Amino acid sequence: MITILRRKAGTVKFYLAALAGQAVAYASKVECPNGLGMIEDIFTLPVARDRGIASALIANILGRLRAEIPDRPVFLGLMRAKRPSASTGASAFSRSW
């Protein structure tokens, strides 16, 4: 996966979130030649979930994309990992975005 992500370098910018100096989450931003923006590859360590970290990353990246082109369409791809304790339906995080 690292090899694939490195091939994207240049068109993709990666963002890292840390708590108390420890990296706990990341996401990437893609600016397509047609003007579309994409936020993808979002991941938060299980011990840091449900604290709003992924939401903060998404909001930050969305702000950066819209600062350059205010009406830019942005694609946000979410895929929720199945957790044994998860209830059916979308998580609060997925519903909020």
Biopython code that builds the backbone (N, CA, C, O; Angstrom):
import numpy as np
from Bio.PDB.StructureBuilder import StructureBuilder

atoms = [
    (1, "MET", "N", (0.823, -1.191, 0.000)),
    (1, "MET", "CA", (0.000, 0.000, 0.000)),
    (1, "MET", "C", (0.869, 1.257, 0.000)),
    (1, "MET", "O", (0.543, 2.239, -0.667)),
    (2, "ILE", "N", (1.973, 1.227, 0.748)),
    (2, "ILE", "CA", (2.870, 2.383, 0.779)),
    (2, "ILE", "C", (3.391, 2.688, -0.619)),
    (2, "ILE", "O", (3.456, 3.854, -1.007)),
    (3, "THR", "N", (3.761, 1.672, -1.377)),
    (3, "THR", "CA", (4.252, 1.864, -2.744)),
    (3, "THR", "C", (3.198, 2.546, -3.595)),
    (3, "THR", "O", (3.514, 3.471, -4.343)),
    (4, "ILE", "N", (1.966, 2.112, -3.497)),
    (4, "ILE", "CA", (0.875, 2.728, -4.267)),
    (4, "ILE", "C", (0.680, 4.180, -3.853)),
    (4, "ILE", "O", (0.526, 5.048, -4.712)),
    (5, "LEU", "N", (0.685, 4.455, -2.560)),
    (5, "LEU", "CA", (0.517, 5.822, -2.084)),
    (5, "LEU", "C", (1.670, 6.715, -2.521)),
    (5, "LEU", "O", (1.456, 7.880, -2.857)),
    (6, "ARG", "N", (2.885, 6.185, -2.520)),
    (6, "ARG", "CA", (4.035, 6.987, -2.953)),
    (6, "ARG", "C", (3.945, 7.352, -4.426)),
    (6, "ARG", "O", (4.416, 8.417, -4.825)),
    (7, "ARG", "N", (3.346, 6.487, -5.242)),
    (7, "ARG", "CA", (3.157, 6.799, -6.662)),
    (7, "ARG", "C", (2.229, 7.987, -6.844)),
    (7, "ARG", "O", (2.339, 8.725, -7.824)),
    (8, "LYS", "N", (1.322, 8.172, -5.909)),
    (8, "LYS", "CA", (0.384, 9.284, -5.974)),
    (8, "LYS", "C", (1.026, 10.605, -5.541)),
    (8, "LYS", "O", (0.495, 11.676, -5.835)),
    (9, "ALA", "N", (2.159, 10.533, -4.847)),
    (9, "ALA", "CA", (2.800, 11.729, -4.305)),
    (9, "ALA", "C", (2.981, 12.765, -5.401)),
    (9, "ALA", "O", (3.353, 12.437, -6.528)),
    (10, "GLY", "N", (2.715, 14.005, -5.063)),
    (10, "GLY", "CA", (2.755, 15.087, -6.032)),
    (10, "GLY", "C", (1.335, 15.568, -6.285)),
    (10, "GLY", "O", (1.048, 16.756, -6.132)),
    (11, "THR", "N", (0.452, 14.671, -6.667)),
    (11, "THR", "CA", (-0.949, 15.034, -6.841)),
    (11, "THR", "C", (-1.721, 14.855, -5.547)),
    (11, "THR", "O", (-2.813, 15.401, -5.391)),
    (12, "VAL", "N", (-1.165, 14.100, -4.627)),
    (12, "VAL", "CA", (-1.820, 13.830, -3.356)),
    (12, "VAL", "C", (-0.995, 14.443, -2.232)),
    (12, "VAL", "O", (0.233, 14.354, -2.222)),
    (13, "LYS", "N", (-1.692, 15.066, -1.287)),
    (13, "LYS", "CA", (-1.029, 15.568, -0.083)),
    (13, "LYS", "C", (-1.600, 14.791, 1.100)),
    (13, "LYS", "O", (-2.804, 14.551, 1.185)),
    (14, "PHE", "N", (-0.721, 14.412, 1.996)),
    (14, "PHE", "CA", (-1.112, 13.607, 3.149)),
    (14, "PHE", "C", (-1.107, 14.475, 4.404)),
    (14, "PHE", "O", (-0.257, 15.350, 4.563)),
    (15, "TYR", "N", (-2.062, 14.222, 5.288)),
    (15, "TYR", "CA", (-2.208, 14.960, 6.535)),
    (15, "TYR", "C", (-2.194, 13.970, 7.688)),
    (15, "TYR", "O", (-2.794, 12.897, 7.618)),
    (16, "LEU", "N", (-1.504, 14.348, 8.735)),
    (16, "LEU", "CA", (-1.339, 13.489, 9.898)),
    (16, "LEU", "C", (-1.864, 14.225, 11.127)),
    (16, "LEU", "O", (-1.585, 15.410, 11.310)),
    (17, "ALA", "N", (-2.616, 13.531, 11.962)),
    (17, "ALA", "CA", (-3.113, 14.105, 13.210)),
    (17, "ALA", "C", (-2.416, 13.408, 14.372)),
    (17, "ALA", "O", (-2.186, 12.199, 14.343)),
    (18, "ALA", "N", (-2.085, 14.192, 15.393)),
    (18, "ALA", "CA", (-1.381, 13.643, 16.553)),
    (18, "ALA", "C", (-2.065, 14.086, 17.842)),
    (18, "ALA", "O", (-2.635, 15.174, 17.923)),
    (19, "LEU", "N", (-1.993, 13.226, 18.836)),
    (19, "LEU", "CA", (-2.432, 13.527, 20.196)),
    (19, "LEU", "C", (-1.236, 13.301, 21.108)),
    (19, "LEU", "O", (-0.638, 12.225, 21.107)),
    (20, "ALA", "N", (-0.897, 14.308, 21.876)),
    (20, "ALA", "CA", (0.235, 14.219, 22.802)),
    (20, "ALA", "C", (1.495, 13.714, 22.109)),
    (20, "ALA", "O", (2.248, 12.915, 22.667)),
    (21, "GLY", "N", (1.714, 14.193, 20.881)),
    (21, "GLY", "CA", (2.920, 13.822, 20.147)),
    (21, "GLY", "C", (2.874, 12.463, 19.470)),
    (21, "GLY", "O", (3.846, 12.063, 18.829)),
    (22, "GLN", "N", (1.773, 11.754, 19.599)),
    (22, "GLN", "CA", (1.636, 10.424, 19.002)),
    (22, "GLN", "C", (0.728, 10.503, 17.776)),
    (22, "GLN", "O", (-0.407, 10.970, 17.873)),
    (23, "ALA", "N", (1.226, 10.046, 16.617)),
    (23, "ALA", "CA", (0.411, 10.008, 15.412)),
    (23, "ALA", "C", (-0.755, 9.050, 15.609)),
    (23, "ALA", "O", (-0.551, 7.889, 15.964)),
    (24, "VAL", "N", (-1.994, 9.535, 15.378)),
    (24, "VAL", "CA", (-3.170, 8.697, 15.617)),
    (24, "VAL", "C", (-4.113, 8.607, 14.416)),
    (24, "VAL", "O", (-4.998, 7.751, 14.391)),
    (25, "ALA", "N", (-3.933, 9.488, 13.412)),
    (25, "ALA", "CA", (-4.845, 9.471, 12.272)),
    (25, "ALA", "C", (-4.179, 10.112, 11.061)),
    (25, "ALA", "O", (-3.254, 10.915, 11.185)),
    (26, "TYR", "N", (-4.678, 9.732, 9.887)),
    (26, "TYR", "CA", (-4.202, 10.374, 8.665)),
    (26, "TYR", "C", (-5.322, 10.424, 7.639)),
    (26, "TYR", "O", (-6.329, 9.725, 7.751)),
    (27, "ALA", "N", (-5.119, 11.267, 6.639)),
    (27, "ALA", "CA", (-6.046, 11.385, 5.510)),
    (27, "ALA", "C", (-5.258, 11.980, 4.353)),
    (27, "ALA", "O", (-4.157, 12.500, 4.537)),
    (28, "SER", "N", (-5.834, 11.898, 3.161)),
    (28, "SER", "CA", (-5.154, 12.489, 2.012)),
    (28, "SER", "C", (-6.113, 13.362, 1.216)),
    (28, "SER", "O", (-7.332, 13.194, 1.260)),
    (29, "LYS", "N", (-5.516, 14.302, 0.486)),
    (29, "LYS", "CA", (-6.251, 15.245, -0.353)),
    (29, "LYS", "C", (-5.742, 15.110, -1.773)),
    (29, "LYS", "O", (-4.534, 15.073, -2.010)),
    (30, "VAL", "N", (-6.676, 15.036, -2.723)),
    (30, "VAL", "CA", (-6.323, 14.959, -4.138)),
    (30, "VAL", "C", (-6.996, 16.123, -4.842)),
    (30, "VAL", "O", (-8.182, 16.380, -4.636)),
    (31, "GLU", "N", (-6.235, 16.829, -5.679)),
    (31, "GLU", "CA", (-6.784, 17.883, -6.516)),
    (31, "GLU", "C", (-6.678, 17.407, -7.956)),
    (31, "GLU", "O", (-5.588, 17.381, -8.528)),
    (32, "CYS", "N", (-7.806, 17.033, -8.538)),
    (32, "CYS", "CA", (-7.836, 16.490, -9.895)),
    (32, "CYS", "C", (-7.736, 17.609, -10.930)),
    (32, "CYS", "O", (-8.146, 18.739, -10.665)),
    (33, "PRO", "N", (-7.192, 17.296, -12.110)),
    (33, "PRO", "CA", (-7.071, 18.309, -13.164)),
    (33, "PRO", "C", (-8.405, 18.924, -13.589)),
    (33, "PRO", "O", (-8.436, 20.063, -14.056)),
    (34, "ASN", "N", (-9.505, 18.187, -13.435)),
    (34, "ASN", "CA", (-10.818, 18.710, -13.824)),
    (34, "ASN", "C", (-11.455, 19.592, -12.751)),
    (34, "ASN", "O", (-12.589, 20.042, -12.916)),
    (35, "GLY", "N", (-10.736, 19.844, -11.651)),
    (35, "GLY", "CA", (-11.243, 20.700, -10.589)),
    (35, "GLY", "C", (-11.871, 19.954, -9.425)),
    (35, "GLY", "O", (-12.106, 20.545, -8.371)),
    (36, "LEU", "N", (-12.147, 18.664, -9.594)),
    (36, "LEU", "CA", (-12.720, 17.873, -8.512)),
    (36, "LEU", "C", (-11.705, 17.733, -7.384)),
    (36, "LEU", "O", (-10.513, 17.546, -7.629)),
    (37, "GLY", "N", (-12.177, 17.824, -6.167)),
    (37, "GLY", "CA", (-11.343, 17.553, -5.006)),
    (37, "GLY", "C", (-11.775, 16.248, -4.377)),
    (37, "GLY", "O", (-12.960, 15.913, -4.388)),
    (38, "MET", "N", (-10.825, 15.507, -3.826)),
    (38, "MET", "CA", (-11.159, 14.252, -3.163)),
    (38, "MET", "C", (-10.466, 14.186, -1.812)),
    (38, "MET", "O", (-9.306, 14.573, -1.666)),
    (39, "ILE", "N", (-11.193, 13.694, -0.843)),
    (39, "ILE", "CA", (-10.635, 13.404, 0.478)),
    (39, "ILE", "C", (-10.765, 11.902, 0.647)),
    (39, "ILE", "O", (-11.866, 11.355, 0.602)),
    (40, "GLU", "N", (-9.626, 11.234, 0.844)),
    (40, "GLU", "CA", (-9.656, 9.778, 0.889)),
    (40, "GLU", "C", (-8.588, 9.235, 1.826)),
    (40, "GLU", "O", (-7.845, 9.991, 2.452)),
    (41, "ASP", "N", (-8.525, 7.927, 1.911)),
    (41, "ASP", "CA", (-7.534, 7.231, 2.740)),
    (41, "ASP", "C", (-7.568, 7.710, 4.189)),
    (41, "ASP", "O", (-6.519, 7.924, 4.797)),
    (42, "ILE", "N", (-8.757, 7.878, 4.738)),
    (42, "ILE", "CA", (-8.921, 8.347, 6.116)),
    (42, "ILE", "C", (-8.818, 7.154, 7.062)),
    (42, "ILE", "O", (-9.473, 6.130, 6.872)),
    (43, "PHE", "N", (-7.988, 7.311, 8.072)),
    (43, "PHE", "CA", (-7.828, 6.233, 9.048)),
    (43, "PHE", "C", (-7.496, 6.822, 10.413)),
    (43, "PHE", "O", (-6.691, 7.746, 10.528)),
    (44, "THR", "N", (-8.126, 6.276, 11.439)),
    (44, "THR", "CA", (-7.831, 6.648, 12.826)),
    (44, "THR", "C", (-7.569, 5.375, 13.615)),
    (44, "THR", "O", (-8.305, 4.397, 13.487)),
    (45, "LEU", "N", (-6.531, 5.385, 14.423)),
    (45, "LEU", "CA", (-6.251, 4.227, 15.275)),
    (45, "LEU", "C", (-7.444, 3.963, 16.181)),
    (45, "LEU", "O", (-8.093, 4.906, 16.632)),
    (46, "PRO", "N", (-7.744, 2.704, 16.453)),
    (46, "PRO", "CA", (-8.894, 2.373, 17.308)),
    (46, "PRO", "C", (-8.883, 3.084, 18.667)),
    (46, "PRO", "O", (-9.940, 3.484, 19.155)),
    (47, "VAL", "N", (-7.718, 3.246, 19.278)),
    (47, "VAL", "CA", (-7.650, 3.888, 20.604)),
    (47, "VAL", "C", (-7.981, 5.376, 20.556)),
    (47, "VAL", "O", (-8.237, 5.983, 21.596)),
    (48, "ALA", "N", (-7.979, 5.968, 19.369)),
    (48, "ALA", "CA", (-8.234, 7.405, 19.239)),
    (48, "ALA", "C", (-9.581, 7.705, 18.575)),
    (48, "ALA", "O", (-9.884, 8.867, 18.305)),
    (49, "ARG", "N", (-10.373, 6.699, 18.315)),
    (49, "ARG", "CA", (-11.659, 6.904, 17.633)),
    (49, "ARG", "C", (-12.691, 7.533, 18.568)),
    (49, "ARG", "O", (-12.559, 7.500, 19.791)),
    (50, "ASP", "N", (-13.714, 8.101, 17.951)),
    (50, "ASP", "CA", (-14.841, 8.723, 18.662)),
    (50, "ASP", "C", (-14.412, 9.955, 19.452)),
    (50, "ASP", "O", (-14.997, 10.268, 20.489)),
    (51, "ARG", "N", (-13.392, 10.652, 18.961)),
    (51, "ARG", "CA", (-12.937, 11.893, 19.583)),
    (51, "ARG", "C", (-13.018, 13.068, 18.609)),
    (51, "ARG", "O", (-12.607, 14.178, 18.947)),
    (52, "GLY", "N", (-13.539, 12.838, 17.412)),
    (52, "GLY", "CA", (-13.670, 13.914, 16.432)),
    (52, "GLY", "C", (-12.417, 14.177, 15.614)),
    (52, "GLY", "O", (-12.343, 15.178, 14.901)),
    (53, "ILE", "N", (-11.436, 13.296, 15.707)),
    (53, "ILE", "CA", (-10.167, 13.522, 15.007)),
    (53, "ILE", "C", (-10.343, 13.415, 13.500)),
    (53, "ILE", "O", (-9.875, 14.288, 12.768)),
    (54, "ALA", "N", (-11.002, 12.373, 13.020)),
    (54, "ALA", "CA", (-11.222, 12.235, 11.580)),
    (54, "ALA", "C", (-12.075, 13.390, 11.061)),
    (54, "ALA", "O", (-11.819, 13.909, 9.975)),
    (55, "SER", "N", (-13.076, 13.789, 11.822)),
    (55, "SER", "CA", (-13.910, 14.928, 11.414)),
    (55, "SER", "C", (-13.088, 16.204, 11.304)),
    (55, "SER", "O", (-13.282, 16.994, 10.381)),
    (56, "ALA", "N", (-12.175, 16.404, 12.239)),
    (56, "ALA", "CA", (-11.318, 17.588, 12.183)),
    (56, "ALA", "C", (-10.397, 17.548, 10.967)),
    (56, "ALA", "O", (-10.183, 18.569, 10.314)),
    (57, "LEU", "N", (-9.853, 16.369, 10.663)),
    (57, "LEU", "CA", (-9.022, 16.230, 9.458)),
    (57, "LEU", "C", (-9.826, 16.551, 8.204)),
    (57, "LEU", "O", (-9.359, 17.292, 7.339)),
    (58, "ILE", "N", (-11.022, 16.000, 8.102)),
    (58, "ILE", "CA", (-11.865, 16.234, 6.929)),
    (58, "ILE", "C", (-12.202, 17.720, 6.807)),
    (58, "ILE", "O", (-12.104, 18.287, 5.719)),
    (59, "ALA", "N", (-12.596, 18.350, 7.905)),
    (59, "ALA", "CA", (-12.939, 19.773, 7.872)),
    (59, "ALA", "C", (-11.737, 20.619, 7.446)),
    (59, "ALA", "O", (-11.886, 21.567, 6.675)),
    (60, "ASN", "N", (-10.560, 20.280, 7.943)),
    (60, "ASN", "CA", (-9.348, 21.012, 7.581)),
    (60, "ASN", "C", (-9.051, 20.869, 6.093)),
    (60, "ASN", "O", (-8.777, 21.859, 5.415)),
    (61, "ILE", "N", (-9.105, 19.649, 5.588)),
    (61, "ILE", "CA", (-8.805, 19.406, 4.177)),
    (61, "ILE", "C", (-9.869, 20.044, 3.290)),
    (61, "ILE", "O", (-9.540, 20.629, 2.258)),
    (62, "LEU", "N", (-11.131, 19.941, 3.673)),
    (62, "LEU", "CA", (-12.207, 20.565, 2.903)),
    (62, "LEU", "C", (-12.005, 22.072, 2.832)),
    (62, "LEU", "O", (-12.198, 22.677, 1.778)),
    (63, "GLY", "N", (-11.621, 22.675, 3.941)),
    (63, "GLY", "CA", (-11.333, 24.109, 3.955)),
    (63, "GLY", "C", (-10.205, 24.476, 3.002)),
    (63, "GLY", "O", (-10.283, 25.495, 2.317)),
    (64, "ARG", "N", (-9.166, 23.664, 2.951)),
    (64, "ARG", "CA", (-8.045, 23.912, 2.045)),
    (64, "ARG", "C", (-8.471, 23.790, 0.584)),
    (64, "ARG", "O", (-8.075, 24.600, -0.253)),
    (65, "LEU", "N", (-9.285, 22.767, 0.279)),
    (65, "LEU", "CA", (-9.770, 22.599, -1.090)),
    (65, "LEU", "C", (-10.661, 23.767, -1.511)),
    (65, "LEU", "O", (-10.539, 24.272, -2.627)),
    (66, "ARG", "N", (-11.548, 24.191, -0.629)),
    (66, "ARG", "CA", (-12.490, 25.256, -0.956)),
    (66, "ARG", "C", (-11.826, 26.632, -0.943)),
    (66, "ARG", "O", (-12.336, 27.558, -1.575)),
    (67, "ALA", "N", (-10.704, 26.790, -0.241)),
    (67, "ALA", "CA", (-9.999, 28.079, -0.228)),
    (67, "ALA", "C", (-9.485, 28.412, -1.624)),
    (67, "ALA", "O", (-9.465, 29.577, -2.022)),
    (68, "GLU", "N", (-9.077, 27.404, -2.354)),
    (68, "GLU", "CA", (-8.535, 27.609, -3.700)),
    (68, "GLU", "C", (-9.639, 27.755, -4.736)),
    (68, "GLU", "O", (-9.555, 28.611, -5.617)),
    (69, "ILE", "N", (-10.668, 26.928, -4.638)),
    (69, "ILE", "CA", (-11.803, 26.969, -5.566)),
    (69, "ILE", "C", (-13.064, 26.829, -4.708)),
    (69, "ILE", "O", (-13.458, 25.711, -4.376)),
    (70, "PRO", "N", (-13.707, 27.958, -4.341)),
    (70, "PRO", "CA", (-14.830, 27.913, -3.399)),
    (70, "PRO", "C", (-15.986, 26.990, -3.774)),
    (70, "PRO", "O", (-16.582, 26.375, -2.890)),
    (71, "ASP", "N", (-16.316, 26.876, -5.051)),
    (71, "ASP", "CA", (-17.448, 26.027, -5.441)),
    (71, "ASP", "C", (-17.001, 24.683, -6.006)),
    (71, "ASP", "O", (-17.751, 24.024, -6.726)),
    (72, "ARG", "N", (-15.800, 24.289, -5.681)),
    (72, "ARG", "CA", (-15.248, 23.016, -6.156)),
    (72, "ARG", "C", (-16.079, 21.839, -5.639)),
    (72, "ARG", "O", (-16.386, 21.776, -4.449)),
    (73, "PRO", "N", (-16.443, 20.910, -6.522)),
    (73, "PRO", "CA", (-17.085, 19.691, -6.025)),
    (73, "PRO", "C", (-16.039, 18.838, -5.303)),
    (73, "PRO", "O", (-14.899, 18.725, -5.753)),
    (74, "VAL", "N", (-16.436, 18.248, -4.192)),
    (74, "VAL", "CA", (-15.517, 17.433, -3.397)),
    (74, "VAL", "C", (-16.151, 16.063, -3.161)),
    (74, "VAL", "O", (-17.298, 15.957, -2.726)),
    (75, "PHE", "N", (-15.390, 15.037, -3.453)),
    (75, "PHE", "CA", (-15.807, 13.658, -3.226)),
    (75, "PHE", "C", (-15.189, 13.181, -1.920)),
    (75, "PHE", "O", (-13.978, 13.283, -1.724)),
    (76, "LEU", "N", (-16.017, 12.667, -1.039)),
    (76, "LEU", "CA", (-15.549, 12.102, 0.221)),
    (76, "LEU", "C", (-15.972, 10.643, 0.243)),
    (76, "LEU", "O", (-17.159, 10.329, 0.339)),
    (77, "GLY", "N", (-15.001, 9.764, 0.154)),
    (77, "GLY", "CA", (-15.299, 8.337, 0.161)),
    (77, "GLY", "C", (-15.126, 7.764, 1.551)),
    (77, "GLY", "O", (-14.045, 7.844, 2.133)),
    (78, "LEU", "N", (-16.187, 7.187, 2.081)),
    (78, "LEU", "CA", (-16.127, 6.575, 3.414)),
    (78, "LEU", "C", (-16.502, 5.107, 3.327)),
    (78, "LEU", "O", (-17.462, 4.731, 2.654)),
    (79, "MET", "N", (-15.734, 4.296, 4.014)),
    (79, "MET", "CA", (-16.061, 2.888, 4.142)),
    (79, "MET", "C", (-15.842, 2.527, 5.602)),
    (79, "MET", "O", (-14.715, 2.575, 6.094)),
    (80, "ARG", "N", (-16.891, 2.172, 6.279)),
    (80, "ARG", "CA", (-16.795, 1.876, 7.702)),
    (80, "ARG", "C", (-16.343, 0.444, 7.898)),
    (80, "ARG", "O", (-16.907, -0.486, 7.322)),
    (81, "ALA", "N", (-15.333, 0.282, 8.707)),
    (81, "ALA", "CA", (-14.898, -1.062, 9.073)),
    (81, "ALA", "C", (-15.943, -1.671, 9.997)),
    (81, "ALA", "O", (-16.489, -0.987, 10.863)),
    (82, "LYS", "N", (-16.213, -2.933, 9.816)),
    (82, "LYS", "CA", (-17.193, -3.592, 10.683)),
    (82, "LYS", "C", (-16.567, -3.836, 12.042)),
    (82, "LYS", "O", (-15.459, -4.361, 12.150)),
    (83, "ARG", "N", (-17.280, -3.454, 13.051)),
    (83, "ARG", "CA", (-16.845, -3.703, 14.414)),
    (83, "ARG", "C", (-17.858, -4.638, 15.057)),
    (83, "ARG", "O", (-19.058, -4.469, 14.844)),
    (84, "PRO", "N", (-17.415, -5.616, 15.833)),
    (84, "PRO", "CA", (-18.356, -6.546, 16.464)),
    (84, "PRO", "C", (-19.418, -5.845, 17.309)),
    (84, "PRO", "O", (-20.546, -6.329, 17.397)),
    (85, "SER", "N", (-19.081, -4.724, 17.927)),
    (85, "SER", "CA", (-20.034, -4.052, 18.810)),
    (85, "SER", "C", (-20.854, -2.990, 18.082)),
    (85, "SER", "O", (-21.719, -2.355, 18.685)),
    (86, "ALA", "N", (-20.590, -2.795, 16.806)),
    (86, "ALA", "CA", (-21.300, -1.736, 16.069)),
    (86, "ALA", "C", (-22.759, -2.126, 15.856)),
    (86, "ALA", "O", (-23.073, -3.274, 15.541)),
    (87, "SER", "N", (-23.633, -1.155, 16.033)),
    (87, "SER", "CA", (-25.044, -1.409, 15.762)),
    (87, "SER", "C", (-25.272, -1.337, 14.259)),
    (87, "SER", "O", (-24.401, -0.885, 13.516)),
    (88, "THR", "N", (-26.405, -1.767, 13.824)),
    (88, "THR", "CA", (-26.696, -1.718, 12.395)),
    (88, "THR", "C", (-26.897, -0.276, 11.967)),
    (88, "THR", "O", (-27.258, 0.584, 12.770)),
    (89, "GLY", "N", (-26.657, -0.028, 10.694)),
    (89, "GLY", "CA", (-26.804, 1.321, 10.162)),
    (89, "GLY", "C", (-25.507, 2.087, 10.221)),
    (89, "GLY", "O", (-24.497, 1.594, 10.723)),
    (90, "ALA", "N", (-25.544, 3.305, 9.699)),
    (90, "ALA", "CA", (-24.349, 4.140, 9.629)),
    (90, "ALA", "C", (-23.952, 4.635, 11.014)),
    (90, "ALA", "O", (-24.801, 4.857, 11.877)),
    (91, "SER", "N", (-22.656, 4.801, 11.212)),
    (91, "SER", "CA", (-22.160, 5.344, 12.470)),
    (91, "SER", "C", (-22.485, 6.831, 12.541)),
    (91, "SER", "O", (-22.828, 7.441, 11.528)),
    (92, "ALA", "N", (-22.381, 7.408, 13.709)),
    (92, "ALA", "CA", (-22.610, 8.848, 13.878)),
    (92, "ALA", "C", (-21.636, 9.633, 13.006)),
    (92, "ALA", "O", (-22.002, 10.663, 12.441)),
    (93, "PHE", "N", (-20.409, 9.155, 12.894)),
    (93, "PHE", "CA", (-19.419, 9.820, 12.050)),
    (93, "PHE", "C", (-19.869, 9.829, 10.594)),
    (93, "PHE", "O", (-19.845, 10.879, 9.953)),
    (94, "SER", "N", (-20.276, 8.685, 10.062)),
    (94, "SER", "CA", (-20.716, 8.597, 8.672)),
    (94, "SER", "C", (-21.939, 9.477, 8.429)),
    (94, "SER", "O", (-22.007, 10.173, 7.416)),
    (95, "ARG", "N", (-22.892, 9.455, 9.336)),
    (95, "ARG", "CA", (-24.097, 10.278, 9.179)),
    (95, "ARG", "C", (-23.759, 11.756, 9.195)),
    (95, "ARG", "O", (-24.397, 12.531, 8.482)),
    (96, "SER", "N", (-22.775, 12.176, 9.987)),
    (96, "SER", "CA", (-22.450, 13.594, 10.083)),
    (96, "SER", "C", (-21.821, 14.130, 8.812)),
    (96, "SER", "O", (-21.921, 15.325, 8.536)),
    (97, "TRP", "N", (-21.177, 13.278, 8.032)),
    (97, "TRP", "CA", (-20.559, 13.718, 6.783)),
    (97, "TRP", "C", (-21.403, 13.318, 5.592)),
    (97, "TRP", "O", (-21.038, 13.606, 4.452)),
]
sb = StructureBuilder()
sb.init_structure("model")
sb.init_model(0)
sb.init_chain("A")
sb.init_seg("    ")
for serial, (resi, resn, name, xyz) in enumerate(atoms, 1):
    if name == "N":
        sb.init_residue(resn, " ", resi, " ")
    sb.init_atom(name, np.array(xyz, "f"), 0.0, 1.0, " ", f" {name:<3s}", serial, name[0])
structure = sb.get_structure()
